Amino acid sequence: MPAWIRVYDEYQDLWQYFEGDEEGWVTRQVDLRGGDGAAVTAASLEEVLRFQEQSDFAAMSRYQQRYGVIAEGRLTAWDGAPRAGRISAEEFERVWLDARRALGSAAP
């Protein structure tokens, strides 16, 4: 079952929102600055893989400049992090859409 979580990264002062697939792999990620809630990252594994398959490194670079870099790996040990918790799919989707609008587009 997919999972949606929110974690606060005190070191970077970021609220990080993750969507994970059934195996725990990160599929989408949103990072919001803690101070003002401004979107920093709104990256999708599906979109990244599409650029990699096309070997379009210029487009990949533009994507990363606009939407940031998605975390590689699985969602593990997050529940031990301070201020971490599960969120609903609806809350994640709202945060995702707001971040994509703020960063310039709903889809690349």
N, C-alpha and C positions, 0 to 999 in steps of 0.2 A: 504494500500500500504506500502511495506517495506520502511524503512528510513535508511539513512547512514549519520552519523554526525561525526564531529571532534571537540574536545574541548581541550583547553589547561588548565591544572591544575597547576596553579602557585605555589601552596604550595608544590606539589610533583615534580615540573618541569617535567611533563609528557604531551605528546600529546596523547590523548585518542581518539580512533576511535571506534565507535559503529555501529552495525547493529541491527535494531529493526524490529520486525514483524509488522503485520497490526494493532495490538493492542498496539504497543509501547514497548513490552517486549524486553529486550536485548537478542539477539540470538548469537552474536559473538562480541568479544572485542579484540582490540589490544592496547597496551600501548607502546609508544616509549619514551625513555629518551630525554628530551629537549636539553641537551648539545651536545650529539653525535648521537642521533637518534637510539641508540641500542634498540632492542626489549626486552621488559620486560615481556609482557603478550600477548598471542595469544590463547584465550580460547573460546570454543564453548559450548553453552548450550546443544546442541544435544549430544555431546560427554560426557558431565558431567552427563546427565540424563541416558545415556547408562550404565555408571559405577554404578550409584545409583540403577537402576533396577536390575543389576546383584549382588548387594550388595558386590561389589569387592572394599573394602575400601583400600586395599594395592595398587591396580591399580589407584584408585582415588588420593591417596596421591602422587604417582609417577607422575601422570598427572599434578597435581597442582604445584609440584616442577618444572616441565619442562615448562609448559605453563601458569602458574599463575591461578588466580581465577577470574571468570567472575562476573561482577556486577549483583546483584540481584535487580530486580525491572524494572520499566518502564522508558523510556526516556521522562522525563517531565522537564520543566523549563530550559532546556539546552540553549535555545536561548537567555536567559538573561546573560549567562556566558560570560566573556571576551574571545575574540578570538575564538568564537564558530561559526560553520556554517555547512550547509549541504554540502555533497560531493556526487560524483557520485558512482554508484555501481561499476564501473570499477576501480575508485581510491581506494575504500575500498578493492576490491579483490586484487589489486596489493600490497597494504600495508599488507594485510592478508598473502598472499603467501610469501612475503619477510620475514615477522616476523616468520612464521612457519619454513621456511628454516633456519633462524638464530638460532631458538631455538631447531633445531635438526631434524625436520621431517615435511613433508607436511600433514601427518595424523598419529595419534597415533597407 
